[in-house]
Amino acid sequence: MWKSMDKMRFFRKRSMFPFLGFLITFLLFFNLYMDDGYVLEAEKRQLGDTLMHPANSERYIHRFRDLSNFSGTINVTYRYLAGIPLPRKKYLTIGLSSVKRKKGNYLLETIKSIFDQSSYEELKEIVVVVHLADFDLVWCENLVQEITRKFAHHIIAGRLLVIQAPEEYYPSLDGLKRNYNDPEDRVRFRSKQNVDYAFLLNFCTNLSHFYMMLEDDVRCSRNFLTALKKVITSREGSYWVMLEFSKLGYIGKLYHSRDLPRLAHFLLMFYQEMPCDWLLIHFRGLLAQKDVIRFKPSLFQHMGYYSSYKGAENKLKDDDFEEDSIDIPDNPPASLFTNINVFENYDATKAYSTVDEYFWGKPPCTGDFFVIIFNKSTKISRIKILTGTEDRQNDILHHGALEVGQKSVDTKQGRQCTSYITLGEFKGGSIEVSNVDHKIGFDIECVRVVVTASQKEWLIIRTISLWTTQPVSQFKK
């Protein structure tokens, strides 16, 4: 039955009329005269300037928001090759786009890793969408048969969907602009990939609250969804467009599902300009997230040996990946202050965000402080603070104490706690205290690092990690 249903859906052809209707609707929606099928030339120049000069992108933010306030999805009629969407929104959609490779195929291993590394409770909250974006229908049919044979129970449970955007919906892939002196076949490959991703994002818009993009040749850390939830909860109340859980390619990039229509239109609009991972940087900047927000350890690892482009070797690995990444800190929302002289843009927040950055200050004196003030009091179970880096091993806190406080009040210098209790002293530039909630009798409002002796060396605070006592099951969905 599966096989016959797949074949009926698979080989059903669409006419060109939906595609033409899509283009006409697109033209009317923008109310612009289009060149290259998408944008008025003047607007292309203005947005092109934005793409070429990301440092000045703030001036274009409102223009981009006005231009791309797409509440609706792109009008594409997808083929359902396996599975159908369930009516209930899940917590997370995981999207993968896959094409036929000249060497190797890792898609089945990737799907298996997603499911195997998730608990039964986590599986209830995810849906995996695979976009088979190759125009070789025989290859697609054979792969669908393999997927349905190996993952039938996940398809029946609504956890796995396999789709395809028909070829007639794609824009022209001939005569593309050869930016960066790329060869024609390379330009065609990366341009089609942008459209593949755009159609995948477009399909996934209403399936869940959050969306995670993976490539088709990765493996996952154990209980990655639980780690994601912890990070999302810790960012509650703060603005973000894209959170990164891998430093490679288009792997481990997390979005709010509400932003997917704009991202899909953006990739489609500039599909022939540059590779997708470059476009993502500009998209993030245009929506006012200036800095990369990347978390360590990485939750996803590239495992493919051969690239989907010409089967070239691709040995890239994420050295921040850990198979067991459940120990990601919670770091509740907070404000950070210090009276230590900050060097350049290595400000206090970079020590607390768990991104791949750090605080860097000039030599501190006795009595200098670095304080974290929570948005609301909380129960803390564990605190871990590391100073210095491998490159600058002397820039540690040589003499310091860790304190926790309560009863915060507003002062001329900002909010401060009126009383503190010392938990311990730094040793070798680091400190870790467990069972904090058992050692004190109050909910914590402030965590403070105090310099107890002046030093000649500069100070790097690499990471500040806090774990709360809130059970994972109580995280907001």
C-alpha positions as CSV (number, residue, x, y, z in Angstrom):
1,M,0.0,0.0,0.0
2,W,2.8,2.4,0.9
3,K,4.6,1.7,-2.3
4,S,1.5,2.2,-4.5
5,M,0.6,5.4,-2.7
6,D,4.1,6.8,-3.0
7,K,4.2,6.1,-6.7
8,M,0.8,7.8,-7.3
9,R,2.0,10.9,-5.4
10,F,5.5,10.8,-6.8
11,F,4.8,10.7,-10.5
12,R,1.8,13.1,-10.5
13,K,2.8,16.0,-12.7
14,R,1.9,19.6,-12.3
15,S,1.4,22.1,-15.1
16,M,3.2,25.4,-15.4
17,F,0.1,27.4,-14.4
18,P,0.7,27.3,-10.6
19,F,4.2,28.5,-11.1
20,L,3.1,31.4,-13.3
21,G,0.4,32.2,-10.8
22,F,3.0,32.2,-8.1
23,L,5.2,34.7,-10.0
24,I,2.2,37.0,-10.7
25,T,1.2,37.0,-7.0
26,F,4.8,37.7,-6.1
27,L,4.9,40.7,-8.4
28,L,1.6,42.1,-7.1
29,F,2.6,41.6,-3.5
30,F,5.8,43.6,-3.9
31,N,4.2,46.2,-6.2
32,L,7.5,46.5,-8.0
33,Y,8.7,46.1,-11.5
34,M,10.9,43.0,-11.4
35,D,14.2,42.3,-13.0
36,D,15.7,38.8,-12.9
37,G,12.2,37.6,-11.8
38,Y,12.3,39.0,-8.3
39,V,13.2,42.6,-7.4
40,L,13.1,46.1,-8.8
41,E,16.6,47.0,-9.9
42,A,16.8,50.0,-7.6
43,E,15.8,47.9,-4.6
44,K,18.3,45.2,-5.7
45,R,21.1,47.8,-5.7
46,Q,20.1,49.0,-2.2
47,L,19.8,45.6,-0.8
48,G,22.9,44.6,-2.7
49,D,24.8,47.4,-0.9
50,T,23.5,46.0,2.3
51,L,24.8,42.5,1.5
52,M,28.2,43.9,0.5
53,H,28.5,46.1,3.6
54,P,27.0,44.2,6.6
55,A,28.7,46.5,9.1
56,N,26.3,49.3,8.0
57,S,23.2,47.1,7.9
58,E,21.4,48.8,10.7
59,R,20.3,51.6,8.4
60,Y,18.5,49.0,6.2
61,I,16.8,47.1,9.0
62,H,13.5,48.9,8.8
63,R,13.5,48.9,5.0
64,F,14.1,45.1,5.0
65,R,11.4,44.5,7.5
66,D,8.9,46.5,5.5
67,L,10.0,44.8,2.2
68,S,9.9,41.3,3.6
69,N,7.1,41.3,6.1
70,F,5.8,38.0,4.6
71,S,3.1,36.5,6.7
72,G,2.1,34.1,4.0
73,T,4.0,31.2,2.5
74,I,5.2,30.7,-1.0
75,N,2.6,29.1,-3.2
76,V,4.1,25.7,-3.9
77,T,2.2,22.4,-4.3
78,Y,4.4,19.8,-2.7
79,R,4.5,16.1,-3.4
80,Y,4.1,14.0,-0.2
81,L,6.4,11.0,-0.7
82,A,6.0,9.6,2.8
83,G,3.9,10.7,5.8
84,I,1.5,13.6,6.3
85,P,1.7,16.5,8.7
86,L,-0.2,16.1,12.0
87,P,-2.7,18.9,13.1
88,R,-0.9,19.5,16.5
89,K,2.1,21.8,16.4
90,K,5.3,20.2,17.8
91,Y,8.0,21.9,19.7
92,L,10.7,21.5,17.1
93,T,10.9,20.8,13.3
94,I,14.2,19.4,12.0
95,G,14.7,20.1,8.3
96,L,17.0,18.3,5.9
97,S,17.4,18.8,2.2
98,S,19.1,16.0,0.3
99,V,20.2,15.4,-3.3
100,K,21.9,12.5,-5.1
101,R,25.6,12.3,-4.4
102,K,28.3,11.0,-6.7
103,K,30.0,9.3,-3.8
104,G,28.4,8.2,-0.5
105,N,24.9,8.8,0.9
106,Y,24.5,9.6,4.6
107,L,20.8,10.6,4.8
108,L,19.6,7.3,6.4
109,E,22.4,7.5,9.0
110,T,21.4,11.1,9.8
111,I,17.8,10.3,10.2
112,K,18.7,7.3,12.4
113,S,21.0,9.5,14.5
114,I,18.1,12.0,15.1
115,F,15.8,9.3,16.4
116,D,18.3,7.1,18.2
117,Q,19.7,10.1,20.2
118,S,16.2,11.2,21.4
119,S,14.3,9.8,24.3
120,Y,10.7,8.7,24.0
121,E,9.5,11.9,25.6
122,E,11.7,14.0,23.2
123,L,10.4,12.1,20.2
124,K,6.9,13.3,21.0
125,E,8.0,16.9,20.5
126,I,9.9,16.7,17.2
127,V,9.0,16.2,13.5
128,V,11.7,15.5,10.9
129,V,11.1,16.8,7.4
130,V,13.3,15.5,4.5
131,H,13.1,17.4,1.2
132,L,14.4,15.2,-1.6
133,A,15.5,18.0,-3.9
134,D,16.9,15.9,-6.8
135,F,15.1,15.9,-10.1
136,D,16.0,12.2,-10.7
137,L,12.7,10.7,-9.9
138,V,13.9,7.1,-10.0
139,W,16.6,7.9,-7.4
140,C,14.0,9.6,-5.2
141,E,11.6,6.6,-5.5
142,N,14.3,4.1,-4.5
143,L,15.4,6.3,-1.6
144,V,11.8,6.7,-0.4
145,Q,11.3,3.0,-0.4
146,E,14.4,2.6,1.8
147,I,13.2,5.3,4.2
148,T,9.7,3.8,4.5
149,R,11.2,0.4,5.2
150,K,13.6,1.5,7.9
151,F,11.5,4.2,9.6
152,A,7.9,3.1,9.0
153,H,6.9,3.5,12.7
154,H,8.2,7.0,12.8
155,I,6.3,7.9,9.6
156,I,3.1,6.4,11.0
157,A,3.5,8.3,14.2
158,G,3.8,11.6,12.3
159,R,7.5,12.1,13.3
160,L,8.9,11.8,9.7
161,L,7.8,13.4,6.5
162,V,9.4,13.1,3.1
163,I,8.5,15.8,0.5
164,Q,9.5,17.2,-2.8
165,A,9.0,20.6,-4.5
166,P,8.4,19.8,-8.2
167,E,10.9,21.0,-10.7
168,E,8.5,23.3,-12.5
169,Y,8.4,25.6,-9.4
170,Y,12.1,26.3,-9.6
171,P,13.4,29.5,-11.2
172,S,15.9,29.3,-14.0
173,L,19.1,27.6,-13.2
174,D,20.8,28.6,-16.5
175,G,22.7,31.7,-17.3
176,L,23.2,32.6,-13.6
177,K,25.5,35.3,-12.4
178,R,29.1,34.1,-11.8
179,N,29.8,36.0,-8.7
180,Y,33.2,35.3,-7.0
181,N,34.5,33.8,-10.3
182,D,32.9,30.5,-9.4
183,P,32.6,28.0,-12.3
184,E,29.2,27.7,-13.9
185,D,28.4,24.3,-12.4
186,R,29.4,25.5,-8.9
187,V,27.1,28.6,-9.3
188,R,24.3,26.3,-10.5
189,F,24.8,23.9,-7.5
190,R,24.8,26.6,-4.8
191,S,21.9,28.6,-6.4
192,K,19.7,25.5,-6.6
193,Q,20.7,24.7,-3.0
194,N,19.3,28.1,-1.9
195,V,16.0,27.3,-3.6
196,D,16.0,23.8,-2.1
197,Y,16.3,25.3,1.3
198,A,13.7,28.1,0.6
199,F,11.1,25.5,-0.4
200,L,11.9,23.4,2.7
201,L,11.6,26.3,5.1
202,N,8.4,27.4,3.4
203,F,6.9,23.9,3.9
204,C,7.9,23.8,7.6
205,T,6.4,27.2,8.6
206,N,3.4,26.0,10.6
207,L,4.6,22.6,11.9
208,S,6.2,23.7,15.2
209,H,7.3,26.6,17.4
210,F,11.0,26.3,16.5
211,Y,12.9,25.1,13.5
212,M,16.3,23.5,13.3
213,M,18.2,23.2,10.0
214,L,20.6,20.2,9.5
215,E,22.5,18.9,6.6
216,D,22.0,15.3,5.4
217,D,25.3,14.1,6.7
218,V,25.5,14.8,10.4
219,R,25.2,12.9,13.7
220,C,23.6,14.3,16.8
221,S,24.5,14.4,20.4
222,R,22.5,12.4,22.9
223,N,19.3,14.2,24.1
224,F,20.0,17.2,21.9
225,L,16.4,18.4,22.2
226,T,16.7,18.7,26.0
227,A,19.9,20.7,25.6
228,L,18.1,23.0,23.0
229,K,15.2,23.5,25.4
230,K,17.6,24.6,28.2
231,V,19.2,27.1,25.9
232,I,15.9,28.5,24.6
233,T,14.6,28.8,28.2
234,S,17.8,30.7,29.2
235,R,17.2,33.2,26.3
236,E,13.6,33.9,27.3
237,G,13.0,37.6,27.2
238,S,16.0,38.3,25.0
239,Y,15.9,39.0,21.2
240,W,17.4,36.5,18.8
241,V,16.9,35.5,15.2
242,M,19.3,32.6,14.9
243,L,21.0,30.4,17.5
244,E,23.9,28.2,16.4
245,F,24.7,24.8,17.7
246,S,27.5,24.0,15.3
247,K,30.1,26.1,13.7
248,L,30.0,24.3,10.3
249,G,27.9,25.1,7.3
250,Y,24.1,25.1,7.5
251,I,24.2,22.6,10.5
252,G,22.5,23.2,13.8
253,K,21.0,26.6,13.0
254,L,17.8,27.3,15.1
255,Y,15.0,29.8,14.2
256,H,11.6,30.8,15.4
257,S,9.2,29.2,13.0
258,R,7.5,32.6,12.6
259,D,10.6,33.8,10.8
260,L,10.7,31.0,8.2
261,P,8.5,32.8,5.6
262,R,10.8,35.8,5.5
263,L,13.9,33.6,5.4
264,A,12.4,31.5,2.6
265,H,11.6,34.6,0.5
266,F,15.1,36.0,1.2
267,L,16.8,32.9,0.0
268,L,14.6,32.8,-3.1
269,M,15.1,36.5,-3.8
270,F,18.9,36.2,-3.7
271,Y,19.3,32.6,-4.8
272,Q,22.0,33.3,-7.4
273,E,24.0,35.9,-5.5
274,M,26.0,33.8,-3.0
275,P,26.0,30.5,-1.0
276,C,23.3,30.0,1.6
277,D,25.6,30.2,4.7
278,W,26.7,33.7,3.5
279,L,23.1,34.8,3.0
280,L,22.2,33.6,6.5
281,I,24.7,36.1,7.9
282,H,23.1,39.0,6.1
283,F,19.6,37.8,7.0
284,R,20.5,37.7,10.7
285,G,22.0,41.2,10.5
286,L,19.1,42.7,8.6
287,L,16.8,41.5,11.4
288,A,19.0,43.3,14.0
289,Q,20.9,40.4,15.5
290,K,24.4,41.8,15.1
291,D,26.5,39.1,16.7
292,V,26.7,35.4,16.2
293,I,25.1,33.5,19.1
294,R,26.8,30.1,19.1
295,F,26.7,27.6,21.9
296,K,29.3,25.2,23.1
297,P,29.5,22.2,23.1
298,S,28.2,21.7,19.6
299,L,25.2,19.4,19.4
300,F,25.7,18.3,15.8
301,Q,28.7,16.9,14.0
302,H,29.5,16.7,10.3
303,M,30.1,13.0,9.4
304,G,30.1,13.0,5.6
305,Y,33.4,12.3,3.9
306,Y,32.3,13.3,0.4
307,S,30.6,16.5,-0.5
308,S,27.2,16.6,-2.4
309,Y,29.0,18.9,-4.9
310,K,30.9,16.6,-7.4
311,G,31.7,14.1,-4.6
312,A,34.7,16.2,-3.5
313,E,36.3,15.3,-0.2
314,N,35.0,17.2,2.8
315,K,36.8,16.2,6.0
316,L,35.5,19.2,8.1
317,K,34.8,18.3,11.7
318,D,33.5,20.5,14.6
319,D,36.0,20.1,17.4
320,D,33.5,21.5,19.8
321,F,31.1,18.6,19.3
322,E,30.4,16.3,22.3
323,E,28.4,13.1,22.1
324,D,26.9,13.8,25.5
325,S,25.9,17.5,25.7
326,I,23.2,17.3,28.3
327,D,25.3,19.3,30.7
328,I,24.7,22.7,28.9
329,P,24.1,25.3,31.6
330,D,20.8,27.1,32.1
331,N,22.2,30.7,32.6
332,P,18.9,32.4,33.6
333,P,18.2,35.9,32.0
334,A,20.2,38.5,33.8
335,S,22.1,41.9,33.6
336,L,25.8,42.0,33.9
337,F,28.0,44.8,35.4
338,T,31.7,45.2,36.1
339,N,34.0,48.1,37.1
340,I,37.0,46.4,35.5
341,N,38.3,48.4,32.5
342,V,36.9,46.5,29.5
343,F,39.3,45.9,26.5
344,E,37.7,46.9,23.2
345,N,34.4,45.0,22.7
346,Y,35.1,42.1,25.0
347,D,32.2,43.1,27.2
348,A,30.8,41.4,30.3
349,T,27.9,39.7,28.5
350,K,30.3,37.5,26.4
351,A,31.4,35.6,29.5
352,Y,27.8,34.6,30.3
353,S,26.2,33.7,27.0
354,T,28.0,30.4,26.4
355,V,28.9,31.6,22.9
356,D,32.4,31.2,21.6
357,E,33.6,34.5,23.1
358,Y,34.8,35.9,26.4
359,F,35.2,38.9,28.7
360,W,38.6,40.6,28.6
361,G,39.6,43.3,31.0
362,K,42.7,45.2,31.9
363,P,44.6,44.4,35.1
364,P,42.0,44.4,38.0
365,C,42.6,45.8,41.4
366,T,41.6,44.7,44.9
367,G,37.9,45.2,45.4
368,D,37.0,45.2,41.7
369,F,33.9,43.1,40.8
370,F,32.0,41.3,38.1
371,V,28.4,40.9,39.0
372,I,25.4,39.0,37.5
373,I,21.9,40.2,38.5
374,F,19.0,38.0,37.6
375,N,15.8,39.3,36.1
376,K,14.1,37.4,38.9
377,S,15.4,35.4,41.9
378,T,16.1,31.8,41.2
379,K,17.4,28.6,42.8
380,I,20.9,27.8,41.6
381,S,22.3,24.2,42.1
382,R,25.7,24.6,40.5
383,I,28.1,27.4,39.5
384,K,31.2,27.0,37.4
385,I,33.5,29.9,36.3
386,L,36.6,29.5,34.1
387,T,39.2,32.3,33.5
388,G,42.0,32.5,31.0
389,T,42.3,30.7,27.6
390,E,44.7,28.2,26.1
391,D,46.4,31.1,24.2
392,R,46.6,33.4,27.3
393,Q,47.0,31.2,30.2
394,N,48.3,34.0,32.5
395,D,45.2,36.1,32.0
396,I,43.4,34.3,34.8
397,L,41.9,35.5,38.1
398,H,44.8,34.8,40.4
399,H,43.0,35.9,43.6
400,G,39.3,36.1,43.8
401,A,36.1,35.0,45.6
402,L,32.7,33.8,44.4
403,E,29.7,35.3,46.2
404,V,25.9,35.0,45.9
405,G,23.5,37.7,47.1
406,Q,19.9,38.6,47.8
407,K,17.6,41.6,48.2
408,S,18.6,43.6,45.1
409,V,17.8,47.3,45.2
410,D,18.1,50.1,42.6
411,T,21.1,52.5,43.2
412,K,22.8,55.2,41.2
413,Q,25.2,52.5,39.9
414,G,22.3,50.3,38.9
415,R,20.7,47.3,40.7
416,Q,22.8,45.7,43.4
417,C,22.3,43.2,46.1
418,T,22.5,44.4,49.7
419,S,24.0,41.2,51.2
420,Y,26.3,38.5,50.0
421,I,27.5,35.1,51.2
422,T,30.9,33.8,50.0
423,L,30.8,30.3,48.4
424,G,34.5,29.8,47.8
425,E,37.9,31.1,46.5
426,F,39.3,30.8,43.0
427,K,42.1,28.2,42.5
428,G,44.2,28.2,39.4
429,G,41.9,30.7,37.8
430,S,38.7,28.6,38.2
431,I,36.0,27.7,40.6
432,E,33.1,25.2,40.7
433,V,30.6,24.9,43.5
434,S,27.9,22.2,43.6
435,N,24.7,21.8,45.7
436,V,24.5,25.6,46.1
437,D,20.8,25.5,46.9
438,H,21.6,23.2,49.8
439,K,24.3,25.5,51.2
440,I,22.3,28.7,51.4
441,G,18.8,29.4,52.6
442,F,17.5,31.9,50.0
443,D,16.8,32.2,46.3
444,I,19.7,33.9,44.6
445,E,19.4,37.3,43.0
446,C,23.1,38.1,42.3
447,V,26.2,36.2,41.6
448,R,29.4,38.2,42.1
449,V,33.1,37.6,41.5
450,V,35.3,39.8,43.7
451,V,39.0,40.5,43.1
452,T,40.8,39.9,46.4
453,A,44.3,41.0,45.3
454,S,45.5,43.3,42.6
455,Q,47.4,41.7,39.6
456,K,49.6,42.8,36.8
457,E,48.1,40.4,34.3
458,W,44.9,41.2,32.3
459,L,41.8,39.2,33.1
460,I,39.8,36.9,30.8
461,I,36.6,35.4,32.1
462,R,36.0,32.6,29.6
463,T,32.7,31.2,30.8
464,I,30.2,31.6,33.6
465,S,28.0,28.6,33.8
466,L,25.0,28.4,36.1
467,W,22.6,25.4,36.5
468,T,19.1,25.9,38.1
469,T,17.1,23.4,40.0
470,Q,14.2,23.7,37.6
471,P,13.4,20.2,36.2
472,V,13.7,19.9,32.4
473,S,10.1,18.7,32.2
474,Q,8.9,22.1,33.4
475,F,10.7,24.0,30.6
476,K,8.2,26.1,28.5
477,K,7.1,24.8,25.2
